[in-house]
Amino acid sequence: MDPAIAPHSVASPATLPATPPQGPTGQSVKQPMHPRRLWRWVGWMLALFLAVFGALTAFIAWQLQPENLRQRLEVQLSAQAGRPVHVGSLQYTWRDEVTLKLRDVTLPSSPTTSYALRIGSLQLRAGMPLMPAVRAAWAIRNGAPIELSRLEVQGLEWQAGPTTAPWRVDQLLVLGLRKAAAPEEKISATAVEAQLGVATVRLANPAWTPNATQFVVQVVPVNLREFLPTLGMAVPPTQSPQAFSQVGLQGACRVTPREWSCGTLQLQLDETHLEGSVSREATWRFALQADRLNLDDYLPPDNPRDPPFVVPWELANAWPVAGTLKVDELQMAGLRVKGAALEIRFGAQGLVVQ
């Protein structure tokens, strides 16, 4: 057959080029993803998410292991203190609120600072769940405020020097501890209570700033004959064996770098109740009013059995005392005096009473 008049050949559908479907305006229309490909893509994304989440969880769990936290805390505390700090153990929980507990914390003395600090147990509660507590701890580095619902310390020992007896606090409890945001640097608390052997000291609404410290102090009546020996001090022998068996105080105090002052002070000395104020700049000064005082009870005994009391002259030279004491009823040498007024000085010249 003549090729010129041969009929036009028609290609089979299999050989035709694929033409994407077109819309009414002639634009191509995307075909939807096949369900198998869609589910495969979702499966890969889910597997990737689970792998990343698992790795992140494992990393956080490793970072939050108590031993790792203890080592990092030692490094940070040592850097802040400028000398090695040892933390014996660390425990924490984060259920309803974050609780952190440290044991056997020691801060040794160094050539530049002659004091050492030892803490048997320290426990704090943040009063918030884990994530808010983590955000708060991270924000501390930027000067953000701090708030702790409870801070408890047991077995705290502080030694001012190599030759001095250590001060020991059996238990220290701080409630509602707050630190204001920088640059205010104000630290306050709702209440503070310290147990020092047989003595109990309470502070109400204390507030610390770089320029001043204010608090209301209460010392629960304590027997000084039992308490002072724990501080390496002694009570002078007296005619009455009951002297200094009930000593306490309460008052509002303010402390600055240059001055101490306690106004509206109430003191108890056995059966004597006193009111007044005490302050210190270069000298301790006081102005007290007492209801009644039996001075004979506090005089040295006629036939002392114990060795004579040694007056701490070093303390007298460092902290001289001067003030007035007015007594409504004073008993001395068997005599009773109404409306007595005494001028008292204690310093390098000894004890002077006029």
VEXDOGU-428443 format. One record per residue (C-alpha): residue in one letter; x, y, z. Coordinates in steps of 0.25 Angstrom, whole numbers, plus 5000, padded with zeros to 4 digits. Last residue first. Example, Ala and Ser with C-alpha at 12.3 -4.5 7.8 and 13.67 -1.06 7.14 Angstrom:
2
[atom S, [5055, 4996, 5029]],
[atom A, [5049, 4982, 5031]],
This chain:
354
[atom Q, [5107, 5215, 5566]],
[atom V, [5111, 5201, 5560]],
[atom V, [5125, 5199, 5554]],
[atom L, [5129, 5186, 5548]],
[atom G, [5144, 5186, 5543]],
[atom Q, [5152, 5198, 5539]],
[atom A, [5154, 5192, 5525]],
[atom G, [5139, 5190, 5523]],
[atom F, [5126, 5189, 5531]],
[atom R, [5118, 5201, 5535]],
[atom I, [5105, 5202, 5543]],
[atom E, [5097, 5214, 5548]],
[atom L, [5087, 5210, 5558]],
[atom A, [5073, 5216, 5561]],
[atom A, [5065, 5211, 5573]],
[atom G, [5050, 5214, 5574]],
[atom K, [5047, 5207, 5587]],
[atom V, [5059, 5201, 5595]],
[atom R, [5058, 5189, 5603]],
[atom L, [5070, 5185, 5612]],
[atom G, [5075, 5171, 5615]],
[atom A, [5088, 5174, 5608]],
[atom M, [5081, 5178, 5595]],
[atom Q, [5066, 5177, 5592]],
[atom L, [5061, 5187, 5581]],
[atom E, [5047, 5191, 5579]],
[atom D, [5043, 5199, 5567]],
[atom V, [5056, 5197, 5560]],
[atom K, [5063, 5207, 5550]],
[atom L, [5075, 5202, 5543]],
[atom T, [5084, 5211, 5535]],
[atom G, [5094, 5208, 5525]],
[atom A, [5108, 5205, 5521]],
[atom V, [5115, 5192, 5514]],
[atom P, [5128, 5191, 5508]],
[atom W, [5129, 5180, 5497]],
[atom A, [5143, 5177, 5493]],
[atom N, [5149, 5181, 5506]],
[atom A, [5139, 5174, 5514]],
[atom L, [5140, 5162, 5505]],
[atom E, [5155, 5161, 5507]],
[atom W, [5153, 5163, 5522]],
[atom P, [5144, 5151, 5524]],
[atom V, [5143, 5151, 5539]],
[atom V, [5149, 5138, 5545]],
[atom F, [5140, 5132, 5555]],
[atom P, [5146, 5127, 5567]],
[atom P, [5148, 5112, 5568]],
[atom D, [5135, 5105, 5573]],
[atom R, [5132, 5103, 5587]],
[atom P, [5129, 5117, 5590]],
[atom N, [5128, 5121, 5605]],
[atom D, [5121, 5134, 5605]],
[atom P, [5114, 5132, 5592]],
[atom P, [5116, 5143, 5581]],
[atom L, [5105, 5153, 5579]],
[atom Y, [5093, 5149, 5570]],
[atom D, [5083, 5145, 5580]],
[atom D, [5086, 5158, 5589]],
[atom L, [5081, 5167, 5577]],
[atom N, [5067, 5163, 5580]],
[atom L, [5060, 5171, 5568]],
[atom R, [5046, 5177, 5567]],
[atom D, [5038, 5183, 5556]],
[atom A, [5050, 5186, 5546]],
[atom Q, [5052, 5198, 5537]],
[atom L, [5064, 5197, 5527]],
[atom A, [5072, 5207, 5519]],
[atom F, [5084, 5201, 5512]],
[atom R, [5096, 5204, 5505]],
[atom W, [5107, 5195, 5498]],
[atom T, [5118, 5203, 5494]],
[atom A, [5124, 5207, 5480]],
[atom E, [5110, 5206, 5474]],
[atom R, [5101, 5198, 5482]],
[atom S, [5087, 5198, 5486]],
[atom V, [5078, 5193, 5497]],
[atom S, [5064, 5197, 5501]],
[atom G, [5054, 5197, 5512]],
[atom E, [5046, 5187, 5520]],
[atom L, [5049, 5177, 5532]],
[atom H, [5043, 5166, 5539]],
[atom T, [5049, 5160, 5551]],
[atom E, [5045, 5146, 5557]],
[atom D, [5056, 5139, 5549]],
[atom L, [5062, 5150, 5540]],
[atom Q, [5051, 5152, 5529]],
[atom L, [5053, 5163, 5519]],
[atom Q, [5044, 5171, 5510]],
[atom L, [5050, 5180, 5500]],
[atom T, [5042, 5191, 5493]],
[atom G, [5054, 5195, 5486]],
[atom C, [5066, 5187, 5481]],
[atom S, [5077, 5194, 5474]],
[atom W, [5090, 5190, 5467]],
[atom E, [5098, 5200, 5460]],
[atom R, [5109, 5203, 5449]],
[atom P, [5107, 5191, 5439]],
[atom T, [5092, 5192, 5442]],
[atom V, [5084, 5183, 5452]],
[atom R, [5069, 5186, 5456]],
[atom C, [5062, 5179, 5467]],
[atom A, [5048, 5177, 5472]],
[atom G, [5047, 5171, 5486]],
[atom Q, [5046, 5158, 5494]],
[atom L, [5055, 5153, 5505]],
[atom G, [5058, 5141, 5514]],
[atom V, [5065, 5136, 5526]],
[atom Q, [5060, 5126, 5536]],
[atom S, [5070, 5118, 5544]],
[atom F, [5080, 5130, 5545]],
[atom A, [5079, 5130, 5560]],
[atom Q, [5073, 5117, 5566]],
[atom P, [5085, 5113, 5574]],
[atom S, [5084, 5126, 5581]],
[atom Q, [5097, 5132, 5587]],
[atom T, [5103, 5132, 5573]],
[atom P, [5114, 5125, 5565]],
[atom P, [5118, 5132, 5552]],
[atom V, [5112, 5125, 5540]],
[atom A, [5121, 5119, 5530]],
[atom M, [5125, 5120, 5515]],
[atom G, [5129, 5109, 5505]],
[atom L, [5116, 5111, 5497]],
[atom T, [5110, 5098, 5503]],
[atom P, [5114, 5103, 5516]],
[atom L, [5105, 5115, 5514]],
[atom F, [5092, 5107, 5513]],
[atom E, [5091, 5098, 5526]],
[atom R, [5094, 5109, 5536]],
[atom L, [5087, 5119, 5527]],
[atom N, [5074, 5112, 5529]],
[atom V, [5065, 5116, 5518]],
[atom P, [5053, 5125, 5516]],
[atom V, [5049, 5125, 5502]],
[atom V, [5057, 5135, 5494]],
[atom Q, [5048, 5144, 5485]],
[atom V, [5053, 5153, 5474]],
[atom V, [5045, 5162, 5465]],
[atom F, [5053, 5165, 5453]],
[atom Q, [5060, 5175, 5444]],
[atom T, [5073, 5175, 5437]],
[atom A, [5079, 5187, 5430]],
[atom N, [5088, 5192, 5419]],
[atom P, [5090, 5180, 5410]],
[atom T, [5076, 5176, 5413]],
[atom W, [5070, 5165, 5422]],
[atom A, [5056, 5164, 5427]],
[atom P, [5051, 5155, 5439]],
[atom N, [5036, 5154, 5440]],
[atom A, [5036, 5147, 5454]],
[atom L, [5050, 5141, 5459]],
[atom R, [5050, 5130, 5470]],
[atom V, [5061, 5125, 5479]],
[atom T, [5060, 5112, 5487]],
[atom A, [5070, 5109, 5497]],
[atom V, [5073, 5095, 5503]],
[atom G, [5083, 5091, 5492]],
[atom L, [5082, 5102, 5481]],
[atom Q, [5068, 5100, 5475]],
[atom A, [5066, 5111, 5464]],
[atom E, [5052, 5116, 5459]],
[atom V, [5050, 5126, 5447]],
[atom A, [5037, 5131, 5443]],
[atom T, [5030, 5138, 5431]],
[atom A, [5043, 5140, 5424]],
[atom S, [5050, 5152, 5416]],
[atom I, [5062, 5154, 5407]],
[atom K, [5064, 5167, 5400]],
[atom E, [5074, 5167, 5389]],
[atom E, [5067, 5180, 5382]],
[atom P, [5075, 5178, 5369]],
[atom A, [5070, 5168, 5367]],
[atom A, [5057, 5161, 5370]],
[atom A, [5053, 5159, 5384]],
[atom K, [5057, 5146, 5392]],
[atom R, [5046, 5139, 5400]],
[atom L, [5046, 5129, 5411]],
[atom G, [5032, 5125, 5416]],
[atom L, [5037, 5117, 5427]],
[atom V, [5051, 5115, 5433]],
[atom L, [5054, 5104, 5443]],
[atom L, [5068, 5102, 5449]],
[atom Q, [5071, 5090, 5458]],
[atom D, [5082, 5086, 5467]],
[atom V, [5090, 5099, 5464]],
[atom R, [5104, 5097, 5469]],
[atom W, [5114, 5108, 5471]],
[atom P, [5128, 5103, 5471]],
[atom A, [5138, 5106, 5482]],
[atom T, [5149, 5115, 5479]],
[atom T, [5164, 5112, 5476]],
[atom P, [5163, 5109, 5461]],
[atom G, [5154, 5121, 5459]],
[atom A, [5139, 5124, 5457]],
[atom Q, [5134, 5110, 5457]],
[atom W, [5120, 5108, 5452]],
[atom E, [5112, 5095, 5454]],
[atom L, [5099, 5091, 5448]],
[atom G, [5092, 5078, 5452]],
[atom Q, [5079, 5080, 5446]],
[atom V, [5075, 5089, 5435]],
[atom E, [5060, 5091, 5430]],
[atom L, [5055, 5101, 5419]],
[atom R, [5041, 5102, 5416]],
[atom S, [5032, 5109, 5406]],
[atom L, [5043, 5114, 5398]],
[atom E, [5042, 5126, 5389]],
[atom I, [5053, 5132, 5380]],
[atom P, [5052, 5145, 5372]],
[atom A, [5059, 5145, 5358]],
[atom G, [5073, 5150, 5358]],
[atom N, [5076, 5145, 5344]],
[atom R, [5083, 5132, 5350]],
[atom I, [5071, 5130, 5359]],
[atom A, [5063, 5129, 5346]],
[atom W, [5068, 5114, 5344]],
[atom A, [5063, 5111, 5358]],
[atom A, [5050, 5117, 5356]],
[atom R, [5048, 5109, 5343]],
[atom V, [5052, 5096, 5349]],
[atom A, [5042, 5099, 5361]],
[atom P, [5031, 5102, 5351]],
[atom M, [5034, 5089, 5344]],
[atom L, [5035, 5081, 5357]],
[atom P, [5023, 5085, 5365]],
[atom M, [5022, 5096, 5375]],
[atom G, [5025, 5098, 5390]],
[atom A, [5040, 5099, 5388]],
[atom R, [5043, 5090, 5399]],
[atom L, [5057, 5090, 5406]],
[atom Q, [5064, 5080, 5414]],
[atom L, [5078, 5081, 5420]],
[atom S, [5084, 5070, 5429]],
[atom G, [5097, 5069, 5437]],
[atom I, [5103, 5083, 5433]],
[atom R, [5117, 5086, 5436]],
[atom L, [5123, 5100, 5434]],
[atom A, [5138, 5104, 5437]],
[atom Y, [5144, 5118, 5440]],
[atom S, [5157, 5124, 5439]],
[atom T, [5156, 5131, 5425]],
[atom T, [5168, 5134, 5416]],
[atom P, [5177, 5121, 5420]],
[atom S, [5164, 5112, 5418]],
[atom S, [5154, 5106, 5427]],
[atom P, [5146, 5094, 5423]],
[atom L, [5132, 5095, 5417]],
[atom T, [5125, 5082, 5420]],
[atom V, [5111, 5076, 5416]],
[atom D, [5108, 5063, 5422]],
[atom R, [5094, 5061, 5417]],
[atom L, [5085, 5068, 5406]],
[atom K, [5070, 5068, 5404]],
[atom L, [5062, 5074, 5393]],
[atom T, [5047, 5074, 5392]],
[atom V, [5040, 5078, 5380]],
[atom E, [5025, 5079, 5381]],
[atom D, [5013, 5069, 5379]],
[atom R, [5022, 5058, 5373]],
[atom W, [5036, 5064, 5371]],
[atom T, [5045, 5056, 5381]],
[atom Y, [5060, 5059, 5384]],
[atom Q, [5072, 5052, 5390]],
[atom L, [5086, 5057, 5391]],
[atom S, [5098, 5050, 5399]],
[atom G, [5111, 5054, 5405]],
[atom V, [5113, 5068, 5400]],
[atom H, [5127, 5073, 5401]],
[atom V, [5131, 5088, 5398]],
[atom P, [5145, 5091, 5393]],
[atom R, [5149, 5105, 5394]],
[atom G, [5146, 5118, 5387]],
[atom A, [5132, 5118, 5393]],
[atom Q, [5124, 5121, 5380]],
[atom A, [5133, 5111, 5372]],
[atom S, [5132, 5100, 5383]],
[atom L, [5117, 5102, 5383]],
[atom Q, [5116, 5100, 5368]],
[atom V, [5125, 5088, 5367]],
[atom E, [5119, 5081, 5379]],
[atom L, [5105, 5084, 5373]],
[atom R, [5110, 5077, 5360]],
[atom Q, [5115, 5065, 5368]],
[atom R, [5102, 5064, 5376]],
[atom L, [5093, 5065, 5363]],
[atom N, [5101, 5054, 5356]],
[atom E, [5099, 5045, 5369]],
[atom P, [5084, 5048, 5370]],
[atom Q, [5081, 5045, 5355]],
[atom L, [5075, 5057, 5349]],
[atom Q, [5084, 5058, 5337]],
[atom W, [5082, 5043, 5334]],
[atom A, [5067, 5044, 5335]],
[atom I, [5068, 5057, 5326]],
[atom F, [5077, 5049, 5316]],
[atom A, [5068, 5037, 5316]],
[atom T, [5055, 5046, 5314]],
[atom L, [5062, 5054, 5303]],
[atom A, [5066, 5040, 5296]],
[atom G, [5052, 5035, 5298]],
[atom F, [5046, 5048, 5292]],
[atom V, [5055, 5048, 5280]],
[atom A, [5052, 5033, 5277]],
[atom L, [5037, 5035, 5280]],
[atom F, [5037, 5047, 5270]],
[atom L, [5044, 5039, 5259]],
[atom A, [5035, 5027, 5261]],
[atom L, [5023, 5036, 5260]],
[atom M, [5029, 5043, 5248]],
[atom W, [5032, 5030, 5241]],
[atom G, [5018, 5025, 5244]],
[atom V, [5011, 5037, 5239]],
[atom W, [5019, 5036, 5225]],
[atom R, [5015, 5021, 5224]],
[atom W, [5001, 5025, 5227]],
[atom L, [5001, 5035, 5216]],
[atom R, [5008, 5026, 5206]],
[atom R, [4997, 5015, 5208]],
[atom P, [4986, 5025, 5207]],
[atom H, [4991, 5030, 5194]],
[atom M, [4993, 5045, 5194]],
[atom P, [4982, 5053, 5187]],
[atom Q, [4984, 5057, 5172]],
[atom K, [4989, 5071, 5170]],
[atom V, [4980, 5078, 5159]],
[atom S, [4987, 5085, 5147]],
[atom Q, [4982, 5098, 5142]],
[atom G, [4973, 5098, 5129]],
[atom T, [4963, 5108, 5135]],
[atom P, [4952, 5097, 5137]],
[atom G, [4962, 5088, 5144]],
[atom Q, [4973, 5079, 5138]],
[atom P, [4977, 5065, 5140]],
[atom P, [4991, 5062, 5138]],
[atom T, [4995, 5057, 5125]],
[atom A, [5002, 5044, 5124]],
[atom P, [5009, 5042, 5111]],
[atom L, [5002, 5032, 5101]],
[atom T, [5009, 5018, 5099]],
[atom A, [5000, 5010, 5108]],
[atom P, [4988, 5016, 5102]],
[atom S, [4992, 5011, 5088]],
[atom A, [4996, 5020, 5077]],
[atom V, [4987, 5022, 5065]],
[atom S, [4993, 5021, 5051]],
[atom H, [4988, 5030, 5040]],
[atom P, [4982, 5022, 5028]],
[atom A, [4992, 5019, 5017]],
[atom I, [4990, 5028, 5005]],
[atom A, [5004, 5033, 5004]],
[atom P, [5010, 5020, 5009]],
[atom D, [5005, 5014, 4997]],
[atom M, [5000, 5000, 5000]],
